[in-house]
Amino acid sequence: MGDTALNFWKNTLLGYVRSGRPDLTNRQMTLLLLVYLTPGPHTVRGLAEKLQVSKPVVTRALNTLSTLGYLQRQRDEADKRNVLVAQTRNGAQFLEDFEQFIAGERAAAA
């Protein structure tokens, strides 16, 4: 299995694990990327639809990401029944660091 894409991903994840940062599940990472890389506003319901999972699944992932300071929940001022999922400075920094891991592996593979 000498697939370059798999080795690239393995090396990226290896750098991430060695960084000492909290391990995120694929679901948590996908949720984080959706909030940061797609236009908002983001709601639990909307994120659940995009991931094709239930709202409680998104809520559990948000609990972890909120505890880490990567995302935060905010009440929708226009409709108090809605909870919006918002970006944070810590989350942006985490993704910038992760992007650097990817860029470093890309450069090493070239």
Secondary structure, DSSP 8 states (H G I E B T S, - for coil): ---HHHHHHHHHHHHHHHTT-----HHHHHHHHHHHHS-S-EEHHHHHHHHTS-HHHHHHHHHHHHHTTSEEEEE-SS-TT-EEEEE-HHHHHHHHHHHHHHHHHHHHH-
